[in-house]
Amino acid sequence: MIKKGIILAGGKGTRMSPLTKAVNKQLLPLYDKPLIFYPLSILMLAGIRDILIIINKGQLNQFRKILPENNNLGINIQYKEQMNPNGLPEAFIIGEKFIGKNNVALILGDNFFYGQSLTKVLKKNTSFKKGAKTFLHPVKNAQQYGVATLNKNKKILKLDEKPKKPKSNLAVTGLYFFDNNVVNFSKNLKPSSRGELEIIDLLKIYLKNKKLTAEFIGRGGAWLDAGNVKDYYDASNFVSTIENRQGLKIACLEEISLQNKWINNRNIKNAISFYGNCEYSKYLKSLIN
């Protein structure tokens, strides 16, 4: 059972410069909420309450203003600063003490997921004990992502990082579930030609040991890498369209906690006071009226 989750919210944000020169991209607004709310909501929907957020050096106070460690969400948030972005697997080295002897989920702080049955898929997959699990999603421009090639039984045969001629349209998304071996595997990785530890290389270790499985975010779901300007605004427009059409909010953290019975109406009232007079607060009021 996965009870620990890490959000990797560091990085230089160069793909979104100059927007990210002064502000961490995970604190930029994705429609009506900070981008960090969306990956955090995915971990919460999976039932994960113990969460480490890895951020850039010097940005701790900015994150604490919106997500203090002692908040009203009924979850435990910890922060760790990353001195330099040295690749995604570094999250497990930085988070070694946090992970302890547990299995762990990793989600990238700029990834957006949405789907009607997503909560069911997440909870089903948190119960795994050994190996690693990657979440795949079909994309049009597969050469821009890590790509998984499968056999007819939907078992992963091969992983390629940004192949020039992809043999599949299934992209490896920024959500991963790992067993406790991930810490030692990450420590033993060698940097790539980019000078970074690569998540594909980490997944390949599990694949070689026949311990890597795939889960699929189907046609009814959505995944966007909101770390570039186009997908960032596409995701923002998507949230705006869905929320204004349905009258329901995507990634409302308090609503998820309330549904999970981690908090009560009093906590919602405290959150309304914290956010002040805004549309988000009005939505919170509707949850308890």
FIMISE-19903 format. One record per atom (N, C-alpha, C): residue in one letter; x, y, z. Coordinates in pm, whole numbers, plus 50000, padded with zeros to 5 digits. Example, Ala and Ser with C-alpha at 12.3 -4.5 7.8 and 13.67 -1.06 7.14 Angstrom:
2
a513194943150780
a512304955050780
a513204967050780
s512854977550708
s513674989450714
s512905000350787
This chain:
289
m500854988050000
m500005000050000
m500885012550000
i500595021849911
i501375034349906
i500735044749998
k501495049050095
k501025059150190
k501845072050184
k502925071850106
k503805083550095
k503805088549951
g503815101649937
g503845107549804
g504795119249798
i505485120649685
i506415131749664
i505955139849543
i505935152949558
i505715162049446
i507045168949416
l507535167349295
l508775173949256
l508425187349195
a508615197849274
a508185211249234
a509375220949227
g510565215449201
g511745223849185
g511955227049038
g513195226148996
g513515228748855
g513655243448824
k514245246248709
k514505260248669
k513335266548593
g512435258248541
g511295263848468
g511685271048341
t512805266848277
t513315274148161
t512335273848043
r511515263248033
r510585262447919
r509515273247926
m509345279348045
m508315289648060
m508905303348092
s510205304548075
s510845317448095
s510335327347989
p510155340248022
p510535347248145
p509495346848257
l508365339648236
l507345338948340
l507905333748472
t508885324748462
t509375317748581
t510675323448636
k511075335048590
k512305341148640
k512165345648785
a510965349848824
a510765354948960
a509875345849044
v509095337248977
v508125328949048
v508275314449005
n508245305149101
n508225290849070
n506975287848988
k507125280148880
k505985277848790
k504825270848861
q505135262748966
q504075255949039
q503205265549120
l503635278149134
l502845288149204
l502095297349108
l502335295648979
l501575303348879
l500135298248875
p499185306848839
p497775302548837
p497445294148715
l496915282148738
l496315274248631
l494805276548645
y494285285348565
y492945290948576
y492745297448713
d492055290948808
d491705297848933
d492445292749055
k493465284249033
k494215278549146
k495685277749110
p496575277949209
p497995275949178
p498205262149117
l499125261249025
l499405248648956
l499685237149054
i500325240049167
i500685229749265
i499445222549319
f498285229049318
f497055222649368
f496715210049288
y497015209949159
y496565199049072
y497325185949099
p498665185849101
p499335173349138
p499065169149282
l498935178949372
l498605175649511
l497245168849518
s496295173449439
s494955167549440
s494995152949393
i495905149749300
i496015135949249
i496475126649361
l497475130749438
l497925122649550
l496815120949653
m496075131549679
m494985130949776
m493855121949727
l493545122449599
l492525113649541
l492945099049551
a494265096549549
a494775083049565
a494755078449711
g494355087449802
g494285083949943
g495585085950018
i496545092949955
i497855095350016
i497795108150098
r498165107050226
r498045118450317
r499395123550367
d500465116050344
d501795119750390
d502605124050268
i502855137050255
i503345142550128
i504565151350149
l505595148950067
l506805157150064
l506805165349936
i506985178249949
i507075187049833
i508515191949823
i509175188649712
i510555192649689
i510575205349606
i511215215649659
i511175228949598
i512595234249579
n512705245349508
n513995251749488
n514455258849616
k515745259849630
k516335267049743
k515845281549743
g515415286149859
g514995300049875
g513525302649848
q512735292249814
q511325294349779
q510365289049884
l510895284849999
l510055278350100
l508935287450149
n509255299850177
n508225308950232
n507105311450133
q507435311350003
q506395313449901
q505385301949904
f505885289749915
f504995278049918
f504205277450048
r504855281150159
r504175280650290
r502975290250295
k503025300850216
k501915310450218
k500625304250166
i500765294950072
i499565288850014
i499325274750067
l500415267550105
l500285253950158
l501165252450283
p500735258250395
p501515256650518
p501525242150564
e502595238450638
e502685224550684
e501495220750772
n501105229850859
n499965227250948
n498725234150890
n498145227750790
n496995234050724
n495695227050763
n494635230050690
n493325224550724
n492885213450629
l493835206850566
l493495196750466
l493465182650523
g493855180850647
g493865167550705
g494995158850652
i496025165250598
i497185158050546
i498455163650610
n499525156050599
n500815160350652
n501715164650536
i502085177450534
i502955182650428
i504325185650488
q505365180750418
q506735184250452
q507385190450329
y508425198550353
y509165204550242
y510645200950251
k511265199350135
k512715197850125
k513185206650011
e514305213550033
e514855221949928
e515845214149842
q515775216449713
q516675210349617
q517715220949577
m518975217949601
m520025227849573
m520125230649423
n520165219949343
n520215221049198
n519365209949138
p518675212849027
p517875202248963
p518775192248891
n518895180348947
n519795170248891
n519055158048837
g517805159948798
g517035149148741
g515965143948835
l514915137948778
l513755133748857
l514095123448965
p514935113248938
p515225103349044
p515895109249168
e516435121349156
e517025127549274
e515985129649384
a514705130149345
a513635131849443
a513685120849549
f514055108749508
f514075097449602
f515315097749692
i516365104049643
i517575105649724
i517345116649828
i516775127749783
i516435138649874
i515415134049977
g514465125749933
g513355121450019
g513595108250090
e514845103550096
e515125090350153
e514595089050296
k514865098950379
k514415098450519
k512885098750525
f512265106750442
f510805107750437
f510195094350395
i510775087950295
i510255075250243
i510395064150346
g511545063650415
g511775053050513
g511725039450448
k510905030650502
k510775016950449
k509495015250368
n508905026250328
n507615025950258
n507775025750107
n506705021750039
n506575024149895
n506195038849876
v506355043949754
v506175058349737
v505635061449597
a504845072149590
a504375077549461
a505155090349432
l505445092549306
l506055105049263
l505185111249155
i504915124149169
i504215131449064
i504955144449038
l505055148048913
l505735160448877
l504805172248901
g505375182948954
g504575194448996
g503925202048883
d504325199248758
d503735206348644
d502845197348558
n502445185948614
n501605176648538
n500135178048577
f499275177848476
f497835179348496
f497135166548450
f496345160648538
f495595148448508
f494105150948534
y493285144948450
y491845146148469
y491145134148406
g490135128948474
g489375117948416
g488265113548510
q487175109048453
q485995105248532
q486295093748627
s487055083948580
s487335072148662
s488735072548723
l489355084448724
l490745085548768
l490925081548914
t490005085749000
t490115082349143
t490105067249163
k489225060349091
k489155045749101
k490455039349055
v491025044248945
v492285039048893
v493415041248993
l493475053149050
l494535056349146
l494465047349268
k493295046049325
k493155038149448
k493415023349422
k493035018749304
k493295004649270
k494795001849266
n495555011549219
n496985009349198
n497855012349319
t497305018949420
t498125021549539
t498355009049622
s497624998249594
s497724986149675
s498874977049634
f499604980649527
f500664971649482
f501814971449582
k502534960149587
k503564958249689
k504974958649633
k505194952749517
k506544951649462
k506614957149320
g507764962749287
g508004967349151
g507734982149133
a507404985749010
a507094999748976
a505945000048878
k505245010948879
k504095012548789
k504185026348725
t504035026448593
t504025039048520
t502655040948456
f502235053248445
f500925056548389
f501135061948247
l500485055648150
l500675058848009
l499445065947952
h499705074647854
h498605081947790
h498945084047643
p497995081447552
p498285083647410
p498445098447377
v499445101447293
v499695115247252
v499945115647102
k499755127147044
k499965128946900
k501455130546868
n502175137846954
n503585141146931
n504485132847023
a504475119747006
a505175110747098
a506675113147103
q507255118746996
q508705120746992
q509185131047096
q508245137947159
q508615147747261
q508655141947402
y508335129047415
y508195123047548
y508955109847558
g509025104647679
g509415090747697
g508275082147646
v508595071747570
v507565063647503
v507715048947542
a506575042647569
a506555028347602
a506025020347483
t506745009747448
t506275000147347
t505774987647419
l504554983347385
l503924972147455
l503764960147363
n503584948147424
n503214936447345
n501694935247343
k501174924747281
k499724923347266
k499004921347399
n499754917447501
n499174915847635
n499324928347721
k499714939347656
k499884952247722
k500984952147828
k501994943747805
k503184943747888
k504234952547822
i504984960047903
i505994969047847
i507184961047796
l507524963047669
l508674956647609
l509894965647609
k509654978747589
k510764987947567
k510375002047607
l511345009647655
l511165023747687
l512195031947609
d511745042647546
d512645051347471
d512405065847512
e513485073247530
e513385087347566
e513415095947440
k512305102747413
k512175111747299
k512705105647168
p512155094147127
p512635087647004
p512265095846880
k513165096046782
k512895103446658
k511785096946578
k511725083546583
k510665076146515
k509985066846615
p509015072046692
p508365064046796
p507645051946738
k507765040646806
k507055028446767
k505705027346836
s505395037346917
s504145037446993
s503735051947014
n502465054147043
n501995067547077
n501705068947227
l502215059247305
l501945059147449
l503075066147525
a502785078047575
a503775085847649
a503795081947795
v504975082047852
v505145079947996
v504835093148066
t503775093448143
t503365105848210
t504215108148336
g503955119348402
g504725123048520
g504145118048650
l503585105948649
l503065099648770
l503605085448777
y504225082148891
y504895069248905
y504675063649045
f504505050449054
f504445043549183
f505645034049191
f506355034449305
f507555026349321
f507555018849453
d508225007249453
d508475000649580
d509695007049646
n510065002049764
n511115008449843
n512515007149782
n512684998249685
n513984996849620
n514375009349542
v513425018149518
v513675029749432
v514785038749487
v514935039149619
v515965047849678
v517355042949638
n517625030149659
n518945024749625
n519185024749474
f518155021649397
f518295022049251
f518675036149205
s518055046249264
s518325060149227
s519755064149264
k520195059649379
k521565062749424
k522615057049329
n522305045849265
n523275039049179
n523175042949032
l522245051949000
l522135056648861
l523315065448823
k523695064548697
k524735073248642
k524075084548564
p524605096748576
p524035107948499
p524085105348349
s523095110448278
s523055109148133
s523965119548069
s523935120247936
s524725130147864
s524295144447899
r523065145847951
r522595159147995
r523155162948132
g523835153148197
g524365155748330
g523335153848439
e522215147048407
e521135144948504
e520815130048518
l520225126548633
l519675113148651
l518345112748577
e518115102148501
e516935101448414
e515915091548469
i514645095548469
i513575086948518
i513405074648427
i513665076248297
i513575064848205
i514605054248242
d515815058448280
d516855048948321
d516435041448448
l515765048548537
l515275042248660
l514185031848627
l513265035548540
l512205026248500
l512775014048428
k513855016048352
k514475005148279
k515064994548373
i515484998648492
i515974989048591
i514844979648630
y513684985348658
y512524977048692
y512084968548572
l512164974248453
l511784966748333
l512714954748313
k514014956848332
k514984945948318
k514714934748418
n514264938648538
n513944928748642
n512524923348632
k511834927248523
k510444922948499
k509514927048614
k509754939048663
k508974944348775
k508264957448740
l508194960548611
l507544972948567
l506224969748499
t505144975948547
t503824974048486
t503254987548445
a502254987048360
a501654999248306
a500195000348346
e499785012748370
e498365016048386
e498055026448280
f496805026648235
f496465035048121
f495435045748158
i495745057848117
i494775068748126
i494105069147989
g492915064047982
g492265061347854
g491785073747781
r491005071347678
r490545082247592
r489635091947667
g489015087247773
g488145096047851
g488895104847949
g490205102947959
g491005110748052
g491885120747980
a492495129548059
a493375139748001
a494645140448082
w495755142048010
w497055144648073
w497765155347993
l498245165448063
l499015176047998
l500255178948080
d501375180448010
d502615184848072
d502585200048072
a502125205648182
a501905220148188
a503185227948214
g504325221848181
g505615228448200
g506045236548079
n505235236647974
n505525245547861
n504315254647840
v504555265847776
v503545276447771
v502265271847701
k502375264947588
k501175260847515
k500315251347597
d500915240647650
d500135231047728
d499625237247858
y500385246547912
y499965253448034
y498645260848010
y498585268147901
y497345275647873
y496235266547820
d496605255847753
d495595245947714
d494935239947838
a495765236547937
a495235230948062
a494365240948134
s494795253548135
s494015264048201
s492655265848134
n492645265848002
n491385267047928
n490495254847951
f491105243147961
f490355230747987
f489645231648121
v490385235948226
v489795237248359
v488665247348358
s488905258748292
s487895269148284
s486615263948219
t486755256748109
t485595251448036
t484805241648121
i485515231948183
i484845221748263
i484165227948385
e484875236448455
e484315242148579
e483105251048552
n483205259148448
n482095268248419
n480895260948359
r481135249748296
r480045241848239
r479325233948348
q480125227748437
q479555218548536
q479215225148669
g479885236248698
g479695242348829
g480455235048938
l481325225948899
l482155218348993
l483615222248973
k484385221449081
k485785225449072
k486705213349056
i487725214848972
i488785205048958
i489875208649058
a490385198749131
a491495200649225
a491145210149339
c489915209449387
c489555216649511
c490015207849627
l491115211649689
l491755203149791
l490845200749911
e490155211049953
e489265209750069
e488105200350041
e487585200849918
e486485191949882
e486925177349886
i488135174549836
i488655160949839
i488805156249983
s489365164850069
s489545161250210
s488225158950280
l487235167250246
l485915165850307
l485275152650265
q485385149250137
q484825136650087
q485535124550148
n486835126050176
n487595115250238
n487415114750390
k486635124450443
k486385125550587
k487665128150667
w488595135450603
w489825139450672
w489625152550747
i488615160350704
i488295173050769
i486785173950785
n486335184350856
n484905186450876
n484525200650836
n483275204150861
n482775217350821
n483535228850885
r484015226651008
r484775237251076
r486065240451000
n486715230050948
n487925232150869
n487625239850741
i486455236950681
i486065244250560
i485875259050592
k485265262050706
k485075276050745
k486415283050769
n487365275650825
n488705281350844
n489365284150709
a489155275250613
a489725277150479
a489115289250411
i487815291250428
i487135302850370
i487725315650425
s487985315750555
s488605327350619
s490015329550565
f490745318550541
f492115319250491
f492165325050350
y491265320550262
y491295325050123
y490665338850104
g489745342550191
g489105355550179
g487925355250082
n487465366950047
n486275368449963
n486645366149815
c486425354049767
c486765350649628
c485835339549580
e485905336449452
e485045325949396
e485345312349458
y486605309849489
y486985297049550
y486305295649686
s486275306349764
s485605306049894
s484105303949879
k483525310249778
k482095308349753
k481785293749723
y482685287249650
y482495273049620
y482605264849747
l483565268149833
l483705261049962
l482445262650046
k481865274450044
k480615276850120
k479505267550071
s479475265349939
s478425256849882
s478565242349928
l479765238449969
l479985224550012
l479365221750148
i479205232150228
i478715229950366
i477325235850387
n476765242250285
n475405247650298
n474385237350250
